[in-house]
Amino acid sequence: MIPLARNFVRCVDAANLRLGRIVMYGIFVMIAILLWSSISKTFFLPSLWTLEMAQFAMVAYYMLGGPYSIQLGSNVRMDLFYGGWSDRRKAWFDAFTVAFLIFYLAVLLYGGIASTSYAIEYGERSYSAWRPYMWPIKILMCAGILLMIFQALSEFLKDIARLRGEEI
């Protein structure tokens, strides 16, 4: 495998590993937000921002944790046939299917960028009573999708290396 591909795989894997380890603690942020929501509804006036903020935290958790999940191979796969295949056949199948993933993510990123630019240009706000700006979460979503594309390319290069009898 060419050195550029090896460096790309190493950099992407290292970045997504570090980010994934940090983002996995986002579950505690969501718990804190929902806990405050329960406390404020029970003892004080209900907070307008808690439900939507918990949704935004969940989006950040999933979108930034997605590349880490791909890297660990913890994504869902139909293991009916796959588990019994040889490593070479698995690499062929993974290299074939990751192309569809990259295409899907590229279309998703294209739509996400269009939606983000609209949100920035027109100052789009949520329709809730809290009415937060939408551009921060949309930028975060686009960043997560881009990181997933990079991780999918990294996995593709690893599969190609495995097919050639190499390891990255």
Helices and strands as residue ranges (DSSP letters): H 3-23, H 26-43, H 50-72, H 79-82, H 87-122, H 135-163
